[in-house]
């Protein structure tokens, strides 16, 4: 833990104090204002994966449908996520410490394990997208086949490994270098995206782009043994999964000066970034569809799009920098997840960062096993949705409906206290999480037609929210009564 008497540098440099997951951030270290949070999340959300997802949105009803998803569904999906930032700001707790009052001090190891999956998985996906950009650089330099060229797979391994080495070096190098690189990458993406939008609009005009529609019947995407049609309901599921897996909001909102800065700063910054980058991706795939006659989201990643528009290797370097900077946040979040799972482990944060960076390497090769990266990408978002939808629903119900007075500092204790429950485990929350995950998967893969029409996320939110409100609320009131009984008899409080 950072020394409580040492005043850290202002702004983002406070992260250099290397607070662990179970450290409460002291008042003097809560230096992030609204605009600090806005800038941090605008930069974090400005990443190549957003372009790719914008291309998928256009697969429903073209650009008109994409606008509905981008400006309405995306905004609404960020509201619960912003409330997680408010909880972190008021308590001074990291994302994985926030789940301890819900799941118990020991039971929080379950969501902490999922937290590692988020960080490792998104790290692998982002590395693959960065490796696509790297493949175009190697094509220019060495003449190797780039992504989607004939025989590209063996050469992609070299690109992937190069990306892994880069992100490991930058993640361990420290927060100051990451901060500088993230701002440079964001500025470069703004220029790149603006120029791409200008070329697309001046070449085809607004009206032809908005008149374009996917083929009748919608885009078909194979995911394992299933073939999904890209529908509004399916995209709602994927968008909730995309937004709610910005799991490290608490890791940075705990440094906020106020609840407003910790919640609405990230809300505004991430929304504005995704409005822009989703639209760039949607415009890019519409442009490719008009010019080639085919709707291929797999070729709508920023590297492939910019290559077709005539950009050189500088554009690929910008995309790589943006990917590496964003992945530094995923690596940092995963390191905090490990420190929560193993609270007695005294390894320094930098050692955990190096461990996580190495652990991501084998996962980055998995997309090469999929015949279509679109299907792999949707499967990954689907997998995340089955976890994050019940997880954050439980945390929000617990804080705002059951423990309405807020959380106490008992959440930072290694054992005992208000959140000890049954020897450290709050079984109503843990069982509700497992049940919600199972229900999501049953709807998603057992009844795909039902999911394409009604979503899997919304039924899970209702089922898990109601179940935990009734069961978890009753269990919490019972535990409060047990703790109050000794005091009512004039004795000492119940053991914690």
C-alpha positions in Angstrom: 0.0 0.0 0.0 1.2 3.5 -0.7 2.4 5.5 2.3 -0.6 7.4 3.7 1.6 10.4 4.6 3.1 10.8 1.1 1.3 13.1 -1.2 1.3 11.8 -4.8 1.7 13.9 -7.9 -1.5 15.4 -9.2 -3.7 13.9 -12.0 -3.1 10.5 -13.4 0.3 10.3 -11.7 -1.5 9.2 -8.5 -1.7 5.7 -10.0 2.1 5.5 -9.5 1.4 5.1 -5.8 0.5 1.4 -6.8 -2.4 1.0 -4.5 -3.6 -2.6 -4.3 -7.1 -3.9 -4.7 -7.8 -4.0 -1.0 -6.3 -0.6 -0.2 -8.8 2.2 0.5 -7.7 5.4 -1.3 -7.0 8.1 1.2 -8.6 11.6 0.8 -5.3 13.2 -0.3 -5.0 10.8 -3.2 -8.4 11.4 -4.6 -7.3 13.9 -7.1 -9.3 13.0 -10.3 -11.7 15.7 -11.3 -14.5 15.3 -13.8 -12.3 16.3 -16.7 -9.5 13.9 -15.6 -12.1 11.0 -15.7 -13.6 12.3 -19.0 -10.1 12.4 -20.7 -9.1 9.0 -19.3 -12.2 7.2 -20.5 -12.3 9.1 -23.8 -8.8 7.8 -24.4 -9.6 4.3 -23.2 -12.7 3.9 -25.3 -10.9 5.1 -28.4 -9.7 1.7 -29.5 -9.8 -0.4 -32.7 -12.4 -2.8 -31.3 -15.0 0.0 -31.3 -14.6 0.4 -35.1 -15.2 -3.3 -35.5 -18.3 -3.3 -33.3 -19.7 -0.3 -35.2 -19.4 -2.4 -38.4 -21.4 -5.2 -36.7 -24.1 -2.7 -35.8 -24.6 -1.8 -39.4 -25.4 -5.4 -40.1 -28.9 -4.9 -38.7 -30.6 -2.1 -40.7 -27.6 -0.3 -42.2 -26.5 3.1 -40.9 -30.0 4.1 -39.7 -30.2 1.1 -37.5 -26.6 1.7 -36.3 -27.6 5.2 -35.2 -30.3 3.8 -32.9 -27.9 1.4 -31.3 -25.1 4.0 -31.0 -27.0 7.0 -29.6 -29.8 5.3 -27.6 -28.9 1.7 -26.6 -25.3 2.5 -26.1 -26.1 5.5 -23.9 -28.7 3.6 -21.8 -26.3 0.6 -21.3 -23.7 2.9 -19.8 -26.0 4.2 -17.0 -25.7 1.2 -14.7 -21.9 1.1 -15.5 -21.6 4.7 -14.4 -23.3 3.8 -11.1 -20.5 1.4 -10.4 -18.1 4.4 -10.7 -20.2 6.2 -8.1 -19.9 3.3 -5.6 -16.1 3.3 -6.1 -15.8 7.0 -5.6 -17.8 7.1 -2.4 -16.0 4.1 -0.9 -12.5 4.5 -2.3 -12.6 0.9 -3.4 -11.3 -0.8 -6.5 -13.7 -2.8 -8.7 -12.9 -6.1 -7.1 -13.2 -4.7 -3.6 -16.7 -3.4 -4.6 -18.0 -7.0 -5.0 -17.0 -8.0 -1.4 -20.1 -6.6 0.3 -22.2 -8.5 -2.2 -20.4 -11.9 -2.3 -18.6 -11.9 1.0 -15.0 -11.3 1.8 -14.1 -14.8 0.7 -16.9 -15.3 -1.8 -15.5 -12.4 -3.8 -12.9 -14.8 -5.1 -15.6 -16.0 -7.6 -16.1 -12.6 -9.3 -12.4 -12.0 -9.0 -11.7 -15.1 -11.1 -14.2 -13.7 -13.7 -12.5 -10.4 -13.5 -9.3 -12.1 -14.6 -11.2 -13.6 -17.5 -12.4 -10.1 -18.6 -8.9 -8.7 -18.5 -7.1 -11.7 -20.1 -9.8 -12.1 -22.7 -10.1 -8.5 -23.8 -6.3 -8.3 -23.8 -6.2 -11.3 -26.2 -8.9 -9.8 -28.5 -7.2 -6.4 -28.6 -3.8 -8.0 -29.3 -5.3 -9.8 -32.3 -6.7 -6.5 -33.6 -3.3 -4.8 -33.1 -1.6 -7.7 -34.8 -3.8 -7.1 -37.8 -2.3 -3.6 -38.0 1.2 -5.1 -37.5 0.6 -7.6 -40.4 0.0 -4.6 -42.7 3.3 -3.1 -41.6 5.2 -6.3 -42.2 3.5 -6.5 -45.6 5.0 -3.1 -46.5 8.4 -3.9 -45.0 8.9 -7.6 -45.9 6.2 -8.4 -48.4 4.5 -10.9 -46.0 0.8 -11.6 -46.5 -1.4 -9.3 -44.4 -4.6 -10.3 -42.6 -7.1 -12.1 -44.9 -4.5 -12.4 -47.7 -3.9 -15.9 -48.9 -1.8 -17.9 -46.5 -1.8 -15.1 -43.8 -2.2 -17.4 -40.8 1.5 -18.4 -40.1 2.6 -14.8 -40.5 0.0 -13.6 -38.1 1.7 -15.6 -35.3 4.8 -13.3 -35.7 2.6 -10.2 -35.6 0.8 -11.5 -32.5 4.0 -12.2 -30.7 5.4 -8.8 -31.6 2.3 -7.2 -30.2 2.6 -9.2 -27.0 6.2 -8.1 -26.4 5.2 -4.5 -27.0 2.3 -4.4 -24.6 4.3 -6.2 -21.9 7.1 -3.6 -22.2 4.8 -0.7 -22.0 2.6 -2.1 -19.2 5.6 -2.7 -17.0 7.3 0.5 -17.9 4.8 2.5 -15.8 1.8 4.7 -15.8 3.5 7.9 -17.0 4.6 6.4 -20.3 1.2 4.7 -20.8 -0.5 8.0 -20.2 1.6 9.8 -22.8 1.2 7.0 -25.3 -2.6 6.9 -24.8 -2.9 10.6 -25.5 -0.7 10.4 -28.6 -2.7 7.4 -29.8 -6.0 9.0 -29.2 -5.0 12.2 -31.1 -3.8 10.0 -33.9 -7.0 8.0 -34.0 -9.0 11.3 -34.1 -7.1 12.5 -37.1 -7.2 9.0 -38.8 -11.0 8.6 -38.1 -11.8 12.2 -39.2 -9.9 11.8 -42.5 -11.4 8.4 -43.2 -14.9 9.8 -42.6 -14.1 12.8 -44.9 -12.9 10.4 -47.7 -16.0 8.2 -47.3 -18.5 11.0 -47.3 -16.9 13.0 -50.1 -16.5 9.9 -52.3 -20.1 8.6 -51.9 -22.0 11.3 -50.2 -24.3 10.9 -47.2 -27.5 9.7 -49.0 -26.0 6.6 -50.8 -24.4 5.4 -47.6 -27.6 5.8 -45.6 -29.6 4.1 -48.4 -27.4 1.0 -48.2 -29.0 -2.0 -46.4 -27.6 -5.6 -45.7 -29.0 -8.4 -47.7 -32.6 -9.5 -47.1 -32.6 -11.9 -44.1 -29.8 -10.2 -42.3 -26.2 -11.0 -41.8 -25.6 -14.7 -40.8 -22.8 -15.4 -38.4 -21.6 -18.9 -37.5 -20.8 -19.4 -33.8 -19.8 -22.9 -33.1 -22.7 -25.3 -34.1 -25.1 -22.3 -34.3 -25.8 -19.7 -37.0 -27.1 -16.4 -35.7 -28.9 -13.7 -37.6 -27.7 -10.2 -36.5 -30.8 -8.7 -35.0 -31.6 -5.7 -32.8 -32.0 -8.0 -29.8 -28.7 -9.8 -30.4 -26.9 -6.5 -30.8 -28.4 -5.2 -27.5 -26.8 -8.3 -25.8 -23.5 -7.7 -27.4 -23.6 -3.9 -26.6 -24.3 -4.5 -22.9 -21.5 -7.0 -22.8 -19.1 -4.6 -24.6 -19.9 -1.7 -22.2 -20.2 -3.5 -18.9 -16.8 -5.2 -19.4 -15.0 -1.9 -18.9 -14.5 -3.6 -15.6 -11.8 -1.3 -14.3 -14.0 1.7 -13.9 -13.8 1.2 -10.1 -10.0 1.0 -10.3 -9.8 4.6 -11.5 -13.0 6.1 -10.1 -11.7 5.3 -6.6 -9.3 8.2 -7.2 -12.2 10.6 -8.0 -12.8 13.7 -5.9 -16.5 13.2 -5.9 -19.2 10.7 -6.9 -20.1 12.9 -9.9 -16.5 12.9 -11.1 -16.3 9.1 -10.6 -19.5 8.3 -12.4 -20.5 11.0 -14.9 -16.9 11.7 -16.0 -16.4 8.2 -17.3 -20.0 8.2 -18.6 -19.4 11.3 -20.7 -15.9 10.3 -21.9 -16.7 6.7 -22.9 -20.0 7.7 -24.5 -18.5 10.4 -26.6 -15.6 8.2 -27.8 -17.9 5.3 -28.7 -20.4 7.6 -30.5 -17.5 8.6 -32.7 -15.7 5.3 -33.2 -18.9 3.2 -33.6 -19.9 5.6 -36.4 -16.5 5.4 -38.0 -16.8 1.6 -38.1 -20.4 1.7 -39.4 -19.4 4.2 -42.2 -16.4 2.1 -43.1 -18.3 -1.1 -43.6 -21.0 0.7 -45.5 -18.3 2.2 -47.8 -16.7 -1.3 -48.3 -20.2 -2.8 -49.0 -20.9 -0.2 -51.7 -17.4 -0.5 -53.3 -17.1 -4.2 -53.2 -20.7 -5.3 -53.3 -20.3 -7.4 -50.1 -21.0 -6.8 -46.5 -17.9 -8.2 -44.7 -17.4 -7.0 -41.1 -14.4 -9.2 -40.9 -12.7 -6.8 -43.3 -14.0 -3.7 -41.5 -11.4 -3.5 -38.8 -9.5 -0.2 -38.9 -6.4 -1.7 -40.3 -8.1 -3.3 -43.3 -10.3 -0.3 -43.9 -7.5 2.3 -43.8 -5.4 0.1 -46.1 -8.3 0.0 -48.7 -8.6 3.8 -48.4 -4.9 4.2 -49.2 -3.4 4.9 -45.8 0.2 3.8 -45.2 2.1 2.3 -42.3 1.7 5.4 -40.2 -2.0 4.6 -39.8 -1.1 1.1 -38.6 1.3 2.5 -36.1 -1.4 4.7 -34.6 -3.7 1.6 -34.3 -1.0 -0.4 -32.6 -0.3 2.4 -30.1 -4.0 2.7 -29.3 -4.3 -1.0 -28.8 -1.2 -1.2 -26.5 -2.4 1.8 -24.4 -5.8 0.3 -23.9 -4.5 -3.1 -23.1 -2.3 -1.6 -20.3 -5.6 -0.9 -18.5 -6.7 -4.5 -19.0 -3.3 -5.8 -17.6 -3.6 -3.4 -14.7 -7.1 -4.6 -13.9 -6.1 -8.2 -14.0 -3.2 -7.6 -11.7 -5.6 -6.1 -9.2 -7.9 -9.1 -9.6 -5.0 -11.4 -8.6 -4.2 -9.2 -5.6 -7.8 -9.6 -4.4 -7.8 -13.3 -4.9 -4.5 -13.6 -3.0 -4.7 -10.8 -0.4 -1.7 -12.2 1.5 0.5 -12.2 -1.6 3.0 -9.4 -1.2 4.4 -9.4 -4.7 4.7 -5.9 -6.1 2.2 -4.7 -8.7 4.9 -4.6 -11.4 5.6 -8.3 -10.9 1.9 -9.0 -11.3 1.7 -6.9 -14.4 4.5 -8.9 -16.0 2.8 -12.1 -15.0 -0.5 -11.1 -16.6 1.2 -9.9 -19.7 2.8 -13.3 -20.1 -0.4 -15.1 -19.4 -2.2 -13.3 -22.3 0.2 -14.7 -24.9 -1.3 -18.2 -25.5 -4.8 -16.7 -25.5 -4.0 -14.4 -28.4 -3.5 -17.3 -30.7 -7.0 -18.7 -30.2 -8.7 -16.4 -32.9 -6.5 -18.1 -35.5 -8.4 -21.4 -34.9 -11.7 -19.7 -35.9 -12.5 -19.7 -39.6 -14.3 -16.4 -39.2 -13.1 -13.7 -36.7 -16.6 -12.2 -36.7 -17.9 -15.4 -35.1 -15.1 -15.6 -32.6 -15.6 -11.9 -31.6 -19.4 -12.4 -31.1 -18.8 -15.6 -29.2 -16.4 -13.7 -26.9 -18.8 -10.9 -26.2 -21.5 -13.6 -25.6 -19.3 -15.3 -23.1 -18.7 -12.0 -21.3 -22.4 -11.2 -21.3 -23.2 -14.4 -19.5 -20.9 -13.2 -16.7 -21.1 -9.4 -16.5 -24.9 -9.2 -16.8 -25.7 -11.1 -13.6 -22.5 -9.9 -11.8 -23.1 -6.2 -12.0 -26.9 -6.6 -11.6 -26.2 -8.2 -8.3 -23.8 -5.5 -7.2 -26.2 -2.7 -8.1 -29.2 -4.4 -6.4 -27.1 -5.0 -3.3 -25.8 -1.4 -3.0 -28.9 0.6 -4.1 -31.8 -1.6 -3.0 -30.5 -3.8 -0.1 -27.7 -1.8 1.6 -29.1 1.6 0.8 -27.1 3.3 3.5 -23.9 2.6 1.6 -20.9 0.4 2.3 -18.6 0.6 5.4 -14.9 0.1 5.6 -15.5 -3.5 6.6 -15.2 -4.3 2.9 -11.4 -3.8 3.2 -11.1 -6.2 6.1 -9.3 -9.6 5.5 -12.0 -11.3 7.6 -14.9 -10.7 10.0 -17.1 -7.6 10.0 -20.4 -6.8 8.4 -19.6 -8.7 5.2 -18.4 -12.0 6.7 -21.8 -13.7 6.2 -21.3 -17.5 6.3 -17.6 -17.8 7.0 -16.9 -15.2 4.3 -19.4 -16.5 1.7 -22.7 -14.8 0.8 -24.4 -17.8 -0.8 -27.5 -16.1 -2.2 -25.3 -13.8 -4.3 -23.0 -16.6 -5.5 -25.9 -18.9 -6.4 -27.7 -16.1 -8.1 -24.5 -15.3 -10.2 -24.2 -19.0 -11.3 -27.9 -19.2 -12.0 -27.8 -16.0 -14.1 -24.9 -17.2 -16.1 -26.6 -20.5 -16.8 -29.9 -18.8 -17.8 -28.0 -16.5 -20.2 -26.3 -19.5 -21.9 -29.5 -21.6 -22.0 -31.4 -18.7 -23.8 -28.4 -17.9 -26.0 -27.5 -21.4 -27.2 -30.5 -23.5 -26.2 -33.1 -21.2 -27.7 -31.3 -19.0 -30.3 -34.5 -17.9 -32.0 -35.9 -16.7 -28.7 -32.7 -14.8 -28.1 -32.7 -13.2 -31.5 -36.1 -11.7 -30.7 -36.0 -10.9 -27.0 -32.3 -10.8 -26.0 -30.7 -13.0 -23.3 -29.5 -10.1 -21.1 -32.8 -8.5 -20.2 -34.5 -11.7 -18.9 -31.4 -12.4 -16.8 -31.4 -8.9 -15.3 -35.0 -9.4 -14.3 -34.6 -12.9 -12.9 -31.3 -12.3 -11.0 -32.4 -8.9 -9.8 -35.7 -10.1 -8.3 -34.3 -13.3 -6.9 -31.4 -11.6 -5.1 -33.5 -8.7 -3.9 -35.9 -11.2 -2.1 -33.4 -13.9 -1.1 -30.3 -11.7 -0.5 -32.3 -9.0 1.2 -33.9 -11.5 3.7 -30.4 -13.0 4.4 -28.9 -9.6 5.0 -31.7 -8.6 7.5 -31.3 -11.9 9.3 -27.6 -11.4 9.7 -28.2 -7.9 11.0 -30.6 -9.3 13.6 -28.1 -11.9 14.7 -25.4 -9.3 15.2 -27.8 -7.0 17.2 -29.0 -9.7 19.6 -26.0 -9.7 22.0 -26.0 -6.0 22.2 -29.8 -6.0 23.0 -29.0 -8.4 25.9 -26.3 -6.1 27.2 -23.5 -8.4 26.0 -20.8 -7.9 23.5 -21.5 -7.8 19.8 -21.7 -11.0 17.9 -18.2 -12.3 16.7 -17.2 -10.9 13.4 
